[in-house]
Amino acid sequence: MHEYSIAYDLYATARTAAIGHKATKVMKIHVEVGKMAMVNPEQVVYLFDTIKEDDPLFHEAVLDCKEVKPQTRCPCGYEGSEVYVCPKCGALPELVKGREIVVTNIEIDAED
């Protein structure tokens, strides 16, 4: 169940950033989840909600997971979203984007 460790890492990352910016509360964490990361975003959100329950800094926090489609390229010049077989030459294309899990933005309320 690697979704739990992902949810915890997202919580810890957001908490560290929020404390570093003197946040009074975390409102929203925006995350891009690559489709090829083999992660269930709904389960990550559920586990995140469970982890944040006892932290007053995260009382109103929402985890917003956006799924990112894969992007590939092939030495033959093909660039697109075909993951397994290049439609141009039949080779295995290189996965350029779509495997990552990235925090893109954290919305907070901070002290003046």
C-alpha positions as CSV (number, residue, x, y, z in Angstrom):
1,M,0.0,0.0,0.0
2,H,2.4,2.7,-1.2
3,E,-0.4,5.2,-1.4
4,Y,-0.1,5.7,2.4
5,S,3.6,6.6,2.1
6,I,2.8,9.0,-0.7
7,A,0.0,10.6,1.2
8,Y,2.3,11.0,4.2
9,D,5.1,12.5,2.1
10,L,2.6,15.0,0.6
11,Y,1.5,16.0,4.1
12,A,5.1,16.3,5.4
13,T,6.1,18.4,2.4
14,A,3.2,20.7,2.8
15,R,3.7,21.0,6.6
16,T,7.4,21.8,6.2
17,A,6.6,24.5,3.6
18,A,3.7,25.9,5.6
19,I,5.8,26.2,8.8
20,G,8.7,27.7,6.8
21,H,6.3,30.5,5.6
22,K,4.7,31.0,9.1
23,A,1.3,29.7,7.9
24,T,-1.7,29.8,10.3
25,K,-3.5,27.3,8.1
26,V,-3.1,25.2,5.0
27,M,-6.0,25.7,2.6
28,K,-5.1,23.5,-0.5
29,I,-2.3,21.4,-1.8
30,H,-2.1,21.0,-5.6
31,V,-0.5,17.8,-6.8
32,E,0.1,16.4,-10.3
33,V,0.0,12.6,-10.4
34,G,1.4,11.0,-13.5
35,K,-1.0,8.4,-15.0
36,M,2.0,5.9,-15.2
37,A,2.9,6.4,-11.5
38,M,0.6,3.5,-10.8
39,V,-1.1,5.4,-7.9
40,N,-4.8,5.6,-7.1
41,P,-5.3,9.4,-6.6
42,E,-8.7,8.9,-4.8
43,Q,-7.0,6.6,-2.3
44,V,-4.2,9.1,-1.7
45,V,-6.7,11.8,-1.0
46,Y,-8.6,9.6,1.5
47,L,-5.4,8.6,3.3
48,F,-4.2,12.3,3.3
49,D,-7.5,13.3,4.9
50,T,-6.9,10.6,7.6
51,I,-3.3,11.7,8.3
52,K,-4.2,15.4,8.6
53,E,-7.1,14.9,11.1
54,D,-5.2,15.7,14.2
55,D,-3.2,18.6,12.9
56,P,-5.0,22.0,13.4
57,L,-2.8,23.6,10.7
58,F,-4.5,21.3,8.2
59,H,-8.1,21.4,9.6
60,E,-9.5,22.9,6.3
61,A,-6.8,21.5,3.9
62,V,-7.9,19.9,0.7
63,L,-5.6,17.7,-1.4
64,D,-6.3,18.4,-5.1
65,C,-4.8,15.7,-7.3
66,K,-4.7,16.3,-11.0
67,E,-3.8,13.3,-13.2
68,V,-1.2,14.0,-15.9
69,K,-1.3,12.1,-19.1
70,P,1.9,10.4,-20.3
71,Q,4.1,12.0,-22.9
72,T,6.6,9.9,-24.9
73,R,9.1,10.3,-27.6
74,C,10.9,7.9,-29.9
75,P,14.3,8.2,-31.7
76,C,12.4,8.1,-35.0
77,G,10.9,11.5,-34.2
78,Y,7.5,10.5,-32.8
79,E,6.3,12.6,-29.8
80,G,2.9,11.9,-28.3
81,S,1.1,9.8,-25.7
82,E,1.5,6.3,-27.0
83,V,3.3,4.4,-24.1
84,Y,3.9,0.9,-25.4
85,V,4.5,1.0,-29.1
86,C,5.6,3.8,-31.3
87,P,2.9,4.3,-34.0
88,K,5.5,5.5,-36.4
89,C,8.2,2.8,-36.2
90,G,7.0,0.1,-33.8
91,A,9.8,0.6,-31.2
92,L,9.3,1.2,-27.5
93,P,9.1,5.0,-27.0
94,E,10.8,6.7,-24.0
95,L,8.5,8.0,-21.3
96,V,9.2,11.7,-20.8
97,K,6.4,12.7,-18.5
98,G,3.6,10.9,-16.6
99,R,5.4,8.9,-13.9
100,E,6.0,11.7,-11.4
101,I,4.1,12.9,-8.4
102,V,4.7,16.6,-7.9
103,V,3.4,19.2,-5.4
104,T,2.9,22.2,-7.7
105,N,1.3,24.7,-5.3
106,I,0.4,25.1,-1.6
107,E,-2.3,27.6,-0.7
108,I,-1.9,28.9,2.9
109,D,-3.0,31.7,5.2
110,A,0.0,33.3,6.8
111,E,0.8,35.7,9.6
112,D,1.4,39.3,8.5
